Amino acid sequence: MSGKSAGWKEKFANQNMPIKSDDKIIMLHGVSVGEVIALENLAKKIKSEFPDYKLVVTTGTKTGQEIAHKKFAGIADYITYFPFDIPQCTGKFLKKLHPNVVLIAETELWPNFAHSCREMNIPLLTVNGRISDSTFKSYKLAGMFFKHVFNDFTALLMQSREDAQKVLALGATSEKVEVMGNLKFDVQRKDADIDLKQDSFRVIIAGSTHKGEDEIVLGAFKALKKDFSDIKLLIAPRHLQRTNDVAELVKSAGFAYGLRSANDNFKEKDVIILDTLGELGKMYSICNFAFIGGSFNKTGGHNPLEAVVYNKPVLSGPSIHNFKDIYGILSRSNAGKVVKSPEELEQAMRKLLSYKEFYNQASADCETIFTAQKGALDFVIRKLHSLLK
């Protein structure tokens, strides 16, 4: 079934829901991949803070459903599609689900759904709300319409003061608009007790690389190694079945490599391949900076914050649509940079290696950004407690 036609039965609210009439429900909606990923930590926190409530997650796309089933397995009680924004569909959906509260990630404005929530006295909140400059310009052309839509929301919890100002300018009332920060920045450092004998070296990590990206990274590393003899490279292929292929690429580039699973270290090898599960997050603690993979193909990138949380600057290729908003924040400073080509990647790596003052500022920018963004998760939980008490 194509992505466009997937979930039609559910979108028309014709599915049988595993919901009892006396169930208490918290509903989370993320339209697609990026929004669903942003809700993961919130979903976990809701389950621990509100154990008497069932958690229902909805998405609008097939890829969103796939990610939701992967991310929320064992967390959500029910995962389904968001209904078509037609009064008959939204009304039928909400009568079947009867949620106690609905949280919609970012700023998905579905006027009929919002109106149905208000008619049924169901609190409706935007969380992690944001409005891009282009969206703001188009919304302004229909300002009176959006003023009515915003009126159907209980609260609009926005990522930044700028986002808050935009919804206010579009007609939202001030008592409904609050600044919460960005949920995606609620990333915790992982315990990092790692001995790769890297103290006398500078380590570059290429995290979550996909086919075609290892060659790019190895090409840059080979060029840089001529001028910076102290650098080492940790490659973490996104899919471990590619380990042998990556090993062949490393050998072809002229480097001796080791495997994390064999406890090899940088004292003996220039390149280590991370061929173990679940260790990449903590590995970022030992690097000087990181390249985040899935960004020189059509994947859309992976989460750069796993490195930034350790105050490690990040570099990425041009395909970042899964984390576009995060890179927008990071690239306003030296914490993150999106490059367009392999040549630009090498230049950006060279700059971080060559200029100590620039590197130190990039690391400090990482910390500044996290300080400014933290607390969003607890903000939403406090708001839910006030509504569900």
Contacts in CASP RR format, 6 or more apart in sequence:
PFRMAT RR
TARGET T0000
AUTHOR 0000-0000-0000
METHOD contacts of the structure
MODEL  1
MSGKSAGWKEKFANQNMPIKSDDKIIMLHGVSVGEVIALENLAKKIKSEF
PDYKLVVTTGTKTGQEIAHKKFAGIADYITYFPFDIPQCTGKFLKKLHPN
VVLIAETELWPNFAHSCREMNIPLLTVNGRISDSTFKSYKLAGMFFKHVF
NDFTALLMQSREDAQKVLALGATSEKVEVMGNLKFDVQRKDADIDLKQDS
FRVIIAGSTHKGEDEIVLGAFKALKKDFSDIKLLIAPRHLQRTNDVAELV
KSAGFAYGLRSANDNFKEKDVIILDTLGELGKMYSICNFAFIGGSFNKTG
GHNPLEAVVYNKPVLSGPSIHNFKDIYGILSRSNAGKVVKSPEELEQAMR
KLLSYKEFYNQASADCETIFTAQKGALDFVIRKLHSLLK
1 7 0 8 1.000
1 62 0 8 1.000
2 62 0 8 1.000
3 61 0 8 1.000
3 62 0 8 1.000
3 63 0 8 1.000
6 61 0 8 1.000
6 62 0 8 1.000
6 65 0 8 1.000
6 81 0 8 1.000
7 62 0 8 1.000
7 65 0 8 1.000
7 81 0 8 1.000
9 15 0 8 1.000
10 80 0 8 1.000
10 81 0 8 1.000
10 83 0 8 1.000
11 60 0 8 1.000
11 81 0 8 1.000
11 82 0 8 1.000
11 83 0 8 1.000
11 84 0 8 1.000
11 89 0 8 1.000
12 83 0 8 1.000
12 84 0 8 1.000
12 89 0 8 1.000
13 83 0 8 1.000
13 89 0 8 1.000
13 90 0 8 1.000
13 91 0 8 1.000
13 92 0 8 1.000
13 93 0 8 1.000
13 96 0 8 1.000
15 80 0 8 1.000
17 78 0 8 1.000
17 80 0 8 1.000
17 96 0 8 1.000
17 97 0 8 1.000
18 77 0 8 1.000
18 78 0 8 1.000
19 25 0 8 1.000
19 54 0 8 1.000
19 56 0 8 1.000
19 78 0 8 1.000
19 96 0 8 1.000
19 97 0 8 1.000
19 98 0 8 1.000
21 98 0 8 1.000
23 54 0 8 1.000
23 98 0 8 1.000
24 52 0 8 1.000
24 53 0 8 1.000
24 54 0 8 1.000
24 100 0 8 1.000
25 53 0 8 1.000
25 54 0 8 1.000
25 55 0 8 1.000
25 56 0 8 1.000
25 97 0 8 1.000
25 98 0 8 1.000
25 99 0 8 1.000
25 100 0 8 1.000
26 46 0 8 1.000
26 50 0 8 1.000
26 53 0 8 1.000
26 54 0 8 1.000
26 55 0 8 1.000
26 56 0 8 1.000
26 99 0 8 1.000
26 100 0 8 1.000
26 101 0 8 1.000
26 103 0 8 1.000
26 384 0 8 1.000
26 388 0 8 1.000
27 56 0 8 1.000
27 57 0 8 1.000
27 58 0 8 1.000
27 97 0 8 1.000
27 99 0 8 1.000
27 101 0 8 1.000
27 102 0 8 1.000
27 103 0 8 1.000
28 39 0 8 1.000
28 42 0 8 1.000
28 43 0 8 1.000
28 46 0 8 1.000
28 55 0 8 1.000
28 56 0 8 1.000
28 57 0 8 1.000
28 58 0 8 1.000
28 76 0 8 1.000
28 103 0 8 1.000
28 105 0 8 1.000
29 35 0 8 1.000
29 57 0 8 1.000
29 58 0 8 1.000
29 59 0 8 1.000
29 60 0 8 1.000
29 82 0 8 1.000
29 102 0 8 1.000
29 103 0 8 1.000
29 104 0 8 1.000
29 105 0 8 1.000
29 108 0 8 1.000
30 36 0 8 1.000
30 38 0 8 1.000
30 39 0 8 1.000
30 57 0 8 1.000
30 58 0 8 1.000
30 59 0 8 1.000
30 60 0 8 1.000
30 64 0 8 1.000
30 82 0 8 1.000
30 104 0 8 1.000
30 105 0 8 1.000
30 106 0 8 1.000
30 108 0 8 1.000
31 59 0 8 1.000
31 60 0 8 1.000
31 61 0 8 1.000
31 64 0 8 1.000
31 82 0 8 1.000
31 105 0 8 1.000
31 106 0 8 1.000
31 108 0 8 1.000
32 59 0 8 1.000
32 60 0 8 1.000
32 61 0 8 1.000
32 63 0 8 1.000
32 64 0 8 1.000
33 61 0 8 1.000
33 63 0 8 1.000
33 64 0 8 1.000
33 67 0 8 1.000
33 322 0 8 1.000
34 67 0 8 1.000
34 322 0 8 1.000
34 323 0 8 1.000
35 59 0 8 1.000
35 105 0 8 1.000
35 106 0 8 1.000
35 108 0 8 1.000
35 128 0 8 1.000
36 57 0 8 1.000
36 59 0 8 1.000
36 64 0 8 1.000
36 67 0 8 1.000
36 68 0 8 1.000
36 71 0 8 1.000
36 105 0 8 1.000
37 67 0 8 1.000
37 71 0 8 1.000
37 184 0 8 1.000
37 303 0 8 1.000
37 322 0 8 1.000
38 105 0 8 1.000
38 106 0 8 1.000
38 128 0 8 1.000
38 183 0 8 1.000
38 184 0 8 1.000
39 57 0 8 1.000
39 105 0 8 1.000
39 183 0 8 1.000
40 71 0 8 1.000
40 72 0 8 1.000
41 183 0 8 1.000
41 186 0 8 1.000
41 187 0 8 1.000
41 377 0 8 1.000
42 103 0 8 1.000
42 127 0 8 1.000
42 183 0 8 1.000
42 186 0 8 1.000
42 377 0 8 1.000
42 380 0 8 1.000
43 55 0 8 1.000
43 57 0 8 1.000
43 71 0 8 1.000
43 72 0 8 1.000
43 75 0 8 1.000
43 76 0 8 1.000
44 75 0 8 1.000
45 377 0 8 1.000
45 381 0 8 1.000
46 53 0 8 1.000
46 55 0 8 1.000
46 381 0 8 1.000
46 384 0 8 1.000
47 55 0 8 1.000
47 75 0 8 1.000
49 381 0 8 1.000
49 384 0 8 1.000
49 385 0 8 1.000
50 384 0 8 1.000
50 388 0 8 1.000
53 100 0 8 1.000
53 388 0 8 1.000
54 77 0 8 1.000
54 78 0 8 1.000
55 72 0 8 1.000
55 75 0 8 1.000
55 76 0 8 1.000
55 77 0 8 1.000
55 78 0 8 1.000
56 76 0 8 1.000
56 77 0 8 1.000
56 78 0 8 1.000
56 79 0 8 1.000
56 80 0 8 1.000
56 97 0 8 1.000
56 99 0 8 1.000
57 68 0 8 1.000
57 72 0 8 1.000
57 76 0 8 1.000
57 78 0 8 1.000
57 79 0 8 1.000
57 80 0 8 1.000
58 79 0 8 1.000
58 80 0 8 1.000
58 81 0 8 1.000
58 82 0 8 1.000
59 65 0 8 1.000
59 67 0 8 1.000
59 68 0 8 1.000
59 79 0 8 1.000
59 81 0 8 1.000
59 82 0 8 1.000
60 81 0 8 1.000
60 82 0 8 1.000
65 79 0 8 1.000
65 81 0 8 1.000
68 76 0 8 1.000
68 79 0 8 1.000
69 79 0 8 1.000
72 79 0 8 1.000
82 110 0 8 1.000
82 113 0 8 1.000
83 89 0 8 1.000
83 90 0 8 1.000
83 91 0 8 1.000
83 92 0 8 1.000
83 93 0 8 1.000
83 113 0 8 1.000
84 90 0 8 1.000
85 110 0 8 1.000
85 111 0 8 1.000
85 112 0 8 1.000
85 113 0 8 1.000
86 112 0 8 1.000
87 112 0 8 1.000
87 115 0 8 1.000
87 116 0 8 1.000
90 110 0 8 1.000
90 112 0 8 1.000
90 113 0 8 1.000
90 115 0 8 1.000
90 116 0 8 1.000
91 116 0 8 1.000
91 120 0 8 1.000
94 113 0 8 1.000
94 116 0 8 1.000
94 117 0 8 1.000
94 120 0 8 1.000
94 122 0 8 1.000
95 120 0 8 1.000
99 122 0 8 1.000
100 122 0 8 1.000
100 123 0 8 1.000
100 388 0 8 1.000
101 122 0 8 1.000
101 123 0 8 1.000
101 124 0 8 1.000
101 125 0 8 1.000
101 384 0 8 1.000
101 387 0 8 1.000
101 388 0 8 1.000
102 117 0 8 1.000
102 122 0 8 1.000
102 123 0 8 1.000
102 124 0 8 1.000
102 125 0 8 1.000
103 125 0 8 1.000
103 126 0 8 1.000
103 127 0 8 1.000
103 380 0 8 1.000
103 384 0 8 1.000
104 110 0 8 1.000
104 124 0 8 1.000
104 125 0 8 1.000
104 126 0 8 1.000
104 127 0 8 1.000
105 126 0 8 1.000
105 127 0 8 1.000
105 128 0 8 1.000
105 129 0 8 1.000
105 183 0 8 1.000
106 126 0 8 1.000
106 128 0 8 1.000
106 129 0 8 1.000
106 130 0 8 1.000
107 126 0 8 1.000
107 129 0 8 1.000
107 130 0 8 1.000
107 131 0 8 1.000
107 135 0 8 1.000
107 156 0 8 1.000
107 167 0 8 1.000
108 126 0 8 1.000
109 146 0 8 1.000
109 149 0 8 1.000
111 145 0 8 1.000
111 148 0 8 1.000
111 149 0 8 1.000
111 152 0 8 1.000
114 124 0 8 1.000
114 149 0 8 1.000
114 152 0 8 1.000
114 153 0 8 1.000
115 152 0 8 1.000
117 123 0 8 1.000
117 124 0 8 1.000
117 152 0 8 1.000
118 124 0 8 1.000
118 152 0 8 1.000
123 154 0 8 1.000
123 155 0 8 1.000
123 387 0 8 1.000
124 152 0 8 1.000
124 153 0 8 1.000
124 154 0 8 1.000
125 153 0 8 1.000
125 154 0 8 1.000
125 155 0 8 1.000
125 156 0 8 1.000
125 157 0 8 1.000
125 383 0 8 1.000
126 153 0 8 1.000
126 155 0 8 1.000
126 156 0 8 1.000
126 157 0 8 1.000
126 158 0 8 1.000
127 157 0 8 1.000
127 180 0 8 1.000
127 183 0 8 1.000
127 380 0 8 1.000
128 157 0 8 1.000
128 159 0 8 1.000
128 180 0 8 1.000
128 181 0 8 1.000
128 182 0 8 1.000
128 183 0 8 1.000
128 184 0 8 1.000
128 376 0 8 1.000
129 156 0 8 1.000
129 157 0 8 1.000
129 158 0 8 1.000
129 159 0 8 1.000
129 163 0 8 1.000
130 158 0 8 1.000
130 159 0 8 1.000
130 160 0 8 1.000
130 163 0 8 1.000
130 325 0 8 1.000
131 139 0 8 1.000
131 163 0 8 1.000
131 166 0 8 1.000
131 167 0 8 1.000
131 170 0 8 1.000
136 166 0 8 1.000
136 169 0 8 1.000
136 170 0 8 1.000
139 146 0 8 1.000
139 170 0 8 1.000
140 169 0 8 1.000
140 170 0 8 1.000
143 170 0 8 1.000
143 171 0 8 1.000
146 170 0 8 1.000
146 171 0 8 1.000
147 170 0 8 1.000
147 171 0 8 1.000
147 172 0 8 1.000
150 156 0 8 1.000
150 167 0 8 1.000
150 170 0 8 1.000
150 171 0 8 1.000
150 172 0 8 1.000
150 173 0 8 1.000
150 176 0 8 1.000
151 173 0 8 1.000
153 172 0 8 1.000
153 176 0 8 1.000
154 176 0 8 1.000
154 387 0 8 1.000
155 176 0 8 1.000
155 177 0 8 1.000
155 178 0 8 1.000
155 383 0 8 1.000
156 164 0 8 1.000
156 167 0 8 1.000
156 172 0 8 1.000
156 176 0 8 1.000
156 177 0 8 1.000
156 178 0 8 1.000
157 178 0 8 1.000
157 179 0 8 1.000
157 180 0 8 1.000
157 379 0 8 1.000
157 380 0 8 1.000
157 383 0 8 1.000
158 164 0 8 1.000
158 167 0 8 1.000
158 177 0 8 1.000
158 178 0 8 1.000
158 179 0 8 1.000
158 180 0 8 1.000
158 181 0 8 1.000
159 179 0 8 1.000
159 180 0 8 1.000
159 181 0 8 1.000
159 182 0 8 1.000
159 325 0 8 1.000
159 376 0 8 1.000
160 179 0 8 1.000
160 181 0 8 1.000
160 182 0 8 1.000
161 179 0 8 1.000
163 179 0 8 1.000
164 177 0 8 1.000
164 178 0 8 1.000
164 179 0 8 1.000
167 177 0 8 1.000
168 174 0 8 1.000
168 177 0 8 1.000
178 379 0 8 1.000
180 375 0 8 1.000
180 376 0 8 1.000
180 379 0 8 1.000
180 380 0 8 1.000
181 373 0 8 1.000
181 375 0 8 1.000
181 376 0 8 1.000
181 379 0 8 1.000
182 325 0 8 1.000
182 326 0 8 1.000
182 329 0 8 1.000
182 373 0 8 1.000
182 376 0 8 1.000
183 376 0 8 1.000
183 377 0 8 1.000
183 380 0 8 1.000
184 303 0 8 1.000
184 305 0 8 1.000
184 323 0 8 1.000
184 325 0 8 1.000
184 326 0 8 1.000
185 305 0 8 1.000
185 326 0 8 1.000
185 369 0 8 1.000
185 370 0 8 1.000
185 373 0 8 1.000
185 374 0 8 1.000
185 376 0 8 1.000
186 374 0 8 1.000
186 375 0 8 1.000
186 376 0 8 1.000
186 377 0 8 1.000
187 303 0 8 1.000
187 305 0 8 1.000
187 306 0 8 1.000
187 309 0 8 1.000
188 309 0 8 1.000
189 285 0 8 1.000
189 309 0 8 1.000
189 310 0 8 1.000
190 281 0 8 1.000
190 282 0 8 1.000
190 285 0 8 1.000
191 282 0 8 1.000
192 282 0 8 1.000
192 283 0 8 1.000
192 285 0 8 1.000
192 286 0 8 1.000
192 310 0 8 1.000
194 282 0 8 1.000
194 283 0 8 1.000
194 285 0 8 1.000
194 286 0 8 1.000
195 265 0 8 1.000
196 203 0 8 1.000
196 234 0 8 1.000
196 265 0 8 1.000
196 266 0 8 1.000
196 272 0 8 1.000
196 286 0 8 1.000
197 265 0 8 1.000
197 266 0 8 1.000
197 267 0 8 1.000
198 232 0 8 1.000
198 265 0 8 1.000
198 266 0 8 1.000
198 286 0 8 1.000
200 230 0 8 1.000
201 230 0 8 1.000
201 231 0 8 1.000
201 232 0 8 1.000
201 266 0 8 1.000
202 228 0 8 1.000
202 230 0 8 1.000
202 231 0 8 1.000
202 232 0 8 1.000
202 288 0 8 1.000
202 353 0 8 1.000
203 231 0 8 1.000
203 232 0 8 1.000
203 233 0 8 1.000
203 234 0 8 1.000
203 266 0 8 1.000
203 286 0 8 1.000
203 287 0 8 1.000
203 288 0 8 1.000
204 221 0 8 1.000
204 231 0 8 1.000
204 232 0 8 1.000
204 233 0 8 1.000
204 234 0 8 1.000
204 287 0 8 1.000
204 288 0 8 1.000
204 289 0 8 1.000
204 290 0 8 1.000
204 291 0 8 1.000
204 349 0 8 1.000
205 233 0 8 1.000
205 234 0 8 1.000
205 236 0 8 1.000
205 283 0 8 1.000
205 284 0 8 1.000
205 287 0 8 1.000
205 289 0 8 1.000
205 290 0 8 1.000
205 291 0 8 1.000
205 307 0 8 1.000
206 213 0 8 1.000
206 214 0 8 1.000
206 217 0 8 1.000
206 233 0 8 1.000
206 234 0 8 1.000
206 235 0 8 1.000
206 236 0 8 1.000
206 290 0 8 1.000
206 291 0 8 1.000
206 293 0 8 1.000
207 234 0 8 1.000
207 235 0 8 1.000
207 236 0 8 1.000
207 238 0 8 1.000
207 274 0 8 1.000
207 280 0 8 1.000
207 290 0 8 1.000
207 291 0 8 1.000
207 292 0 8 1.000
207 293 0 8 1.000
207 302 0 8 1.000
208 236 0 8 1.000
208 237 0 8 1.000
208 238 0 8 1.000
208 280 0 8 1.000
208 292 0 8 1.000
208 293 0 8 1.000
208 294 0 8 1.000
208 301 0 8 1.000
208 302 0 8 1.000
209 217 0 8 1.000
209 235 0 8 1.000
209 236 0 8 1.000
209 237 0 8 1.000
209 238 0 8 1.000
209 246 0 8 1.000
209 291 0 8 1.000
209 293 0 8 1.000
209 294 0 8 1.000
210 237 0 8 1.000
210 238 0 8 1.000
210 239 0 8 1.000
210 293 0 8 1.000
210 294 0 8 1.000
210 296 0 8 1.000
210 297 0 8 1.000
210 299 0 8 1.000
211 242 0 8 1.000
211 245 0 8 1.000
211 297 0 8 1.000
212 296 0 8 1.000
212 297 0 8 1.000
213 293 0 8 1.000
213 294 0 8 1.000
213 295 0 8 1.000
213 296 0 8 1.000
213 297 0 8 1.000
214 235 0 8 1.000
214 237 0 8 1.000
214 245 0 8 1.000
214 246 0 8 1.000
214 249 0 8 1.000
214 250 0 8 1.000
215 249 0 8 1.000
216 296 0 8 1.000
216 342 0 8 1.000
216 345 0 8 1.000
217 233 0 8 1.000
217 235 0 8 1.000
217 291 0 8 1.000
217 345 0 8 1.000
218 233 0 8 1.000
218 235 0 8 1.000
218 249 0 8 1.000
218 250 0 8 1.000
218 253 0 8 1.000
218 255 0 8 1.000
218 271 0 8 1.000
219 253 0 8 1.000
219 342 0 8 1.000
219 346 0 8 1.000
220 342 0 8 1.000
220 345 0 8 1.000
220 346 0 8 1.000
220 349 0 8 1.000
221 231 0 8 1.000
221 233 0 8 1.000
221 253 0 8 1.000
221 255 0 8 1.000
221 271 0 8 1.000
222 253 0 8 1.000
222 254 0 8 1.000
222 255 0 8 1.000
223 346 0 8 1.000
224 231 0 8 1.000
224 346 0 8 1.000
224 349 0 8 1.000
224 350 0 8 1.000
224 353 0 8 1.000
225 231 0 8 1.000
225 270 0 8 1.000
227 350 0 8 1.000
227 353 0 8 1.000
228 353 0 8 1.000
231 353 0 8 1.000
232 266 0 8 1.000
232 269 0 8 1.000
232 270 0 8 1.000
232 271 0 8 1.000
232 272 0 8 1.000
233 255 0 8 1.000
233 270 0 8 1.000
233 271 0 8 1.000
233 272 0 8 1.000
234 271 0 8 1.000
234 272 0 8 1.000
234 273 0 8 1.000
234 274 0 8 1.000
234 283 0 8 1.000
234 286 0 8 1.000
234 287 0 8 1.000
235 246 0 8 1.000
235 250 0 8 1.000
235 271 0 8 1.000
235 272 0 8 1.000
235 273 0 8 1.000
235 274 0 8 1.000
236 273 0 8 1.000
236 274 0 8 1.000
236 280 0 8 1.000
236 283 0 8 1.000
237 243 0 8 1.000
237 246 0 8 1.000
237 273 0 8 1.000
237 274 0 8 1.000
237 275 0 8 1.000
238 293 0 8 1.000
238 294 0 8 1.000
238 302 0 8 1.000
240 275 0 8 1.000
240 277 0 8 1.000
243 259 0 8 1.000
243 273 0 8 1.000
243 275 0 8 1.000
246 273 0 8 1.000
247 257 0 8 1.000
247 259 0 8 1.000
247 273 0 8 1.000
250 257 0 8 1.000
250 271 0 8 1.000
250 273 0 8 1.000
251 257 0 8 1.000
255 269 0 8 1.000
255 270 0 8 1.000
255 271 0 8 1.000
256 268 0 8 1.000
256 269 0 8 1.000
256 270 0 8 1.000
256 271 0 8 1.000
257 264 0 8 1.000
257 269 0 8 1.000
257 270 0 8 1.000
257 271 0 8 1.000
257 272 0 8 1.000
257 273 0 8 1.000
258 264 0 8 1.000
258 268 0 8 1.000
258 269 0 8 1.000
258 271 0 8 1.000
258 272 0 8 1.000
258 273 0 8 1.000
259 272 0 8 1.000
259 273 0 8 1.000
259 275 0 8 1.000
260 272 0 8 1.000
260 273 0 8 1.000
260 274 0 8 1.000
260 275 0 8 1.000
260 276 0 8 1.000
260 279 0 8 1.000
261 275 0 8 1.000
261 276 0 8 1.000
264 272 0 8 1.000
265 272 0 8 1.000
266 272 0 8 1.000
274 280 0 8 1.000
274 283 0 8 1.000
280 306 0 8 1.000
281 306 0 8 1.000
281 307 0 8 1.000
284 290 0 8 1.000
284 306 0 8 1.000
284 307 0 8 1.000
284 309 0 8 1.000
284 310 0 8 1.000
284 312 0 8 1.000
285 310 0 8 1.000
285 312 0 8 1.000
287 307 0 8 1.000
287 312 0 8 1.000
288 312 0 8 1.000
288 352 0 8 1.000
288 353 0 8 1.000
288 359 0 8 1.000
289 307 0 8 1.000
289 312 0 8 1.000
289 313 0 8 1.000
289 314 0 8 1.000
289 315 0 8 1.000
289 349 0 8 1.000
289 352 0 8 1.000
289 359 0 8 1.000
289 362 0 8 1.000
290 304 0 8 1.000
290 307 0 8 1.000
290 312 0 8 1.000
290 313 0 8 1.000
290 314 0 8 1.000
290 315 0 8 1.000
291 314 0 8 1.000
291 315 0 8 1.000
291 316 0 8 1.000
291 345 0 8 1.000
291 349 0 8 1.000
292 301 0 8 1.000
292 302 0 8 1.000
292 303 0 8 1.000
292 304 0 8 1.000
292 307 0 8 1.000
292 314 0 8 1.000
292 315 0 8 1.000
292 316 0 8 1.000
293 299 0 8 1.000
293 301 0 8 1.000
293 302 0 8 1.000
293 316 0 8 1.000
293 317 0 8 1.000
294 300 0 8 1.000
294 301 0 8 1.000
294 302 0 8 1.000
294 317 0 8 1.000
294 319 0 8 1.000
295 301 0 8 1.000
295 302 0 8 1.000
295 316 0 8 1.000
295 317 0 8 1.000
295 318 0 8 1.000
295 319 0 8 1.000
295 320 0 8 1.000
295 338 0 8 1.000
296 317 0 8 1.000
296 318 0 8 1.000
296 319 0 8 1.000
296 342 0 8 1.000
297 319 0 8 1.000
298 319 0 8 1.000
299 319 0 8 1.000
299 322 0 8 1.000
300 319 0 8 1.000
300 320 0 8 1.000
300 321 0 8 1.000
300 322 0 8 1.000
300 323 0 8 1.000
301 316 0 8 1.000
301 319 0 8 1.000
301 320 0 8 1.000
301 321 0 8 1.000
301 322 0 8 1.000
301 323 0 8 1.000
302 322 0 8 1.000
302 323 0 8 1.000
303 323 0 8 1.000
303 326 0 8 1.000
304 314 0 8 1.000
304 316 0 8 1.000
304 323 0 8 1.000
304 326 0 8 1.000
304 327 0 8 1.000
304 330 0 8 1.000
304 336 0 8 1.000
305 326 0 8 1.000
307 313 0 8 1.000
307 314 0 8 1.000
308 314 0 8 1.000
308 330 0 8 1.000
308 335 0 8 1.000
308 336 0 8 1.000
308 366 0 8 1.000
308 369 0 8 1.000
308 370 0 8 1.000
309 366 0 8 1.000
309 370 0 8 1.000
310 366 0 8 1.000
311 363 0 8 1.000
311 364 0 8 1.000
311 366 0 8 1.000
311 367 0 8 1.000
312 363 0 8 1.000
312 366 0 8 1.000
313 334 0 8 1.000
313 335 0 8 1.000
313 336 0 8 1.000
313 337 0 8 1.000
313 352 0 8 1.000
313 359 0 8 1.000
313 362 0 8 1.000
313 363 0 8 1.000
313 365 0 8 1.000
313 366 0 8 1.000
314 330 0 8 1.000
314 335 0 8 1.000
314 336 0 8 1.000
314 337 0 8 1.000
315 336 0 8 1.000
315 337 0 8 1.000
315 338 0 8 1.000
315 339 0 8 1.000
315 345 0 8 1.000
315 348 0 8 1.000
315 349 0 8 1.000
316 327 0 8 1.000
316 336 0 8 1.000
316 337 0 8 1.000
316 338 0 8 1.000
316 339 0 8 1.000
317 338 0 8 1.000
317 339 0 8 1.000
317 340 0 8 1.000
317 345 0 8 1.000
318 338 0 8 1.000
318 339 0 8 1.000
318 340 0 8 1.000
320 327 0 8 1.000
320 338 0 8 1.000
327 336 0 8 1.000
327 338 0 8 1.000
329 369 0 8 1.000
329 373 0 8 1.000
330 336 0 8 1.000
330 369 0 8 1.000
331 337 0 8 1.000
331 338 0 8 1.000
333 362 0 8 1.000
333 365 0 8 1.000
333 368 0 8 1.000
333 369 0 8 1.000
334 358 0 8 1.000
334 361 0 8 1.000
334 362 0 8 1.000
334 365 0 8 1.000
335 362 0 8 1.000
335 365 0 8 1.000
335 366 0 8 1.000
335 368 0 8 1.000
335 369 0 8 1.000
336 362 0 8 1.000
336 365 0 8 1.000
337 348 0 8 1.000
339 345 0 8 1.000
339 347 0 8 1.000
339 348 0 8 1.000
351 358 0 8 1.000
352 358 0 8 1.000
352 359 0 8 1.000
352 362 0 8 1.000
353 359 0 8 1.000
END
